[in-house]
């Protein structure tokens, strides 16, 4: 069997380059401890449906395109989004973004 749903541990501060590339994950929850996301972290995750961000999420560094070739991914971000990720979303324009008020 393959892992489909991921909740990262609270002490994790970064997702490395290509960490989940080509994987069969369907959803991932990124907590507020994540500060860096490497290039192509979710590259070609064809089954990835949801990337959800913690209500206190504030990213410091994003390298490259993190969800390139993820066809039907819903990106759920908190309404109080802050940090570099807000400008990243404006530049990369993913297909589906939902702003939540957690």
Secondary structure, DSSP 8 states (H G I E B T S, - for coil): ----EEE--TT--EE-TTTTTT----EEEE-TT--EE-TTTTTT-TT--EEEE-TT-EESEE-S-SSTT-TT-EEEEETT-EEHHHHHHHHH--SEEEEE--
